[in-house]
């Protein structure tokens, strides 16, 4: 059964991942934080993201997401285009510099995943992924 030790182990893993990502971003001197990485990933995967969409996805305040997006725009990684479906909003897309950054981030992420998975059987990783996804769905459904 689920217990405090499991919750604590999950917190430790999440914290270690965040620390490692922040360390890598600092080492690479990319000038962005972990939350920027998440926003870039969403924008890169979708051709029709708005700041409101991202705020809803991350369950964050629109103003916070807007600040992150504006920082990415100022750095030349993201650009806004008119939204043909809603004149009040703008679609976000990666610039060529943003796509290049996303490739660097993908390599960084792959390296981190390889480091994390050292000594763990593929079957165990598959089980972990399924369990983590199920736990996330359980918490999201409440």
BELDAPE-V562201 format. One record per backbone hydrogen bond with DSSP energy under -0.5 kcal/mol. NH is the residue of the N-H (numbers start at 0). CO is the residue of the C=O. If there is no record, write none. Layout:
# BELDAPE-V562201
[[NH;CO] [NH;CO]]
This chain:
# BELDAPE-V562201
[[6;2] [7;3] [8;4] [9;5] [10;6] [11;7] [12;8] [13;9] [14;10] [15;11] [16;12] [17;13] [18;14] [19;15] [20;16] [21;17] [22;18] [23;19] [24;20] [25;21] [26;22] [27;23] [28;25] [29;24] [35;32] [36;32] [37;33] [38;34] [39;35] [40;36] [41;37] [42;38] [43;39] [44;40] [45;41] [48;91] [53;49] [54;50] [55;51] [56;52] [57;53] [58;54] [59;54] [64;60] [65;61] [66;62] [67;63] [68;64] [69;65] [70;66] [71;67] [72;68] [73;69] [74;70] [75;72] [76;71] [77;71] [78;92] [80;90] [82;88] [83;81] [85;82] [88;85] [90;80] [91;48] [92;78] [94;76] [98;94] [99;95] [100;96] [101;97] [102;98] [103;99] [104;100] [105;101] [106;102] [107;103] [108;104] [109;105] [110;106] [111;107] [112;108] [113;109] [114;110] [115;111] [116;112] [117;114] [119;116] [124;120] [125;121] [126;122] [127;123] [128;124] [129;125] [130;126] [131;127] [132;128] [133;129] [134;130] [135;131] [136;132] [137;133] [138;134] [139;135] [140;136] [141;138]]
